Amino acid sequence: MAVYREEIQYFSKSNIFVAKNRQNEIIGTIRIMEWNRNDELPITKIFGIKELDDISPANSNAHIWHVGRFAVRSDLGNHGIQLFRILMMYAIMPIMQYEKGIMFAECDSKLFRIVNQLGFRAIALNEGIPYLGSDTIPMYSTRDGMLEFVERNMNLLLDKKENVKDNLPHLISTFMNRLRA
């Protein structure tokens, strides 16, 4: 019930992406929220990390975002990783609009390893704690730290095979315009 109350508090300030199968069943979700510097985020409640501006690298504290409530149905097998990549791309593209963007999140230790294997440079803030049934690690990644992941996966969003690095501002703009439409 506490998690539900927390999500209701964030609902109007968040973008929630939901993936459904052909039977209209939810098979994956992720939430993103730009921090307004007033609300207490899950990372501060759960881990006692209070000053996100102080943790953020000096060059990336202009736009702080929180990504949370990521879930993919466990029976998807290898398709689960593909769905993860798609949902994560939707979540981080608003962050990628800002040269000084940074993402904070809490994730279980297995997902933390996977995120790094898939091209994120995610940095653990501490060793983690048991939370909701698994060891959960507070982490962050800067825009630069997410760039390799975006370059590898932009084609999942826009069917583009062109040089992502050279065209990233245009591609992000194209995606964001599609998202708003």
C-alpha positions, 0 to 999 in steps of 0.5 A: 500500500505504501508503494501505491501511495507513493506512485499516486503522489508522483503520478501527475508529475510523471510519464509512465510508459506501458507495453502491452501484448496483443491480448492487451495485457501489460507486459512491461512498464517504466516511469520517468519524472523530472525532479522539481527539487522539492519532492522527496524521491524514492532514492532519498526515502529508501537510501537516505541520500539527501543532496542529489545536486551534491552527488551529481557530477558538477557538469550534469546537475542542470536536469535531474530525472528519476527513473523507476517502476521498471518491470518486464513480465518474466515469461518473455524470455529473450524478448524481455531484454528487447522490451527492456531496451525499448522501454529504457529508450523511451524513459531516457530520451527526455533526459538526452535532450539536455546536455546536462541531464542526469538520471537517478534510479534504484535497481536490483543488482542483476539489472544493474549489471545488465544495464552496464553490459548494454552500454550504460555507464551506471555508477552505484552510489553505495552497495545497496540494501534488500528492498522489495525482495532483492538487493537494490542499488541506488545509481546514476548515469549522466547523459554522456554515460547513456550515450553508448546505449542510445547509439546502440538502440536508437533504431528501436525507436526511429528505424534509423541506421544512420550515424546516431552520434552526429545526428543525435540532437535531430534524432532526439527532436524527431523522437520527442515530436513523435512522442508529443503527437 
